[in-house]
């Protein structure tokens, strides 16, 4: 919930603030009328209006996030955002090529990450495991078009080598 009570010399009231698709929506609800602070039922009424507006923005924000989860987003190098090809330093000091998944999970509401070894599973196998982890945390069913599109974006050996050279 992003309804916040502000009480400073410039403003006394509630602020509703949400970030939706990179844009900040911010509205203020004053707790002053005719220069006096509102109390009791009038204050509760203003708070109710602010909470109602926050609920509207929360619904829009949720739909936006769900829609964004169902789209493939690419970074400037052509990799799927959230699934990176990189070199990981093992405890022994050797560098291992991996697909690293780091995303905001819709299941746990926390940032989750994992790595899948390309040496152990091969490029297609590691990519499929990385996409499965990504899909599980973004609530993407394996029967959907987006899942099939993610699997189809499996990088070729030349692309993996290019990404790995860039990450050195």
FENJOWO-V437028 format. One record per run of one state. SS is the DSSP state (h for helix, s for strand, l for the rest). FROM is the first residue (numbers start at 1). TO is the last residue. Records with the same first field share a line. If there is no record, write none. Layout:
SS=FROM-TO + FROM-TO
//
This chain:
l=1-2 + 8-11 + 21-22 + 31-31 + 34-35 + 38-39 + 70-73 + 75-79 + 81-82 + 90-94 + 105-110 + 138-144 + 153-156 + 168-168
s=3-7 + 12-20 + 23-30 + 32-33 + 36-37 + 74-74 + 80-80 + 83-89 + 95-104 + 111-117
h=40-69 + 118-137 + 145-152 + 157-167
//
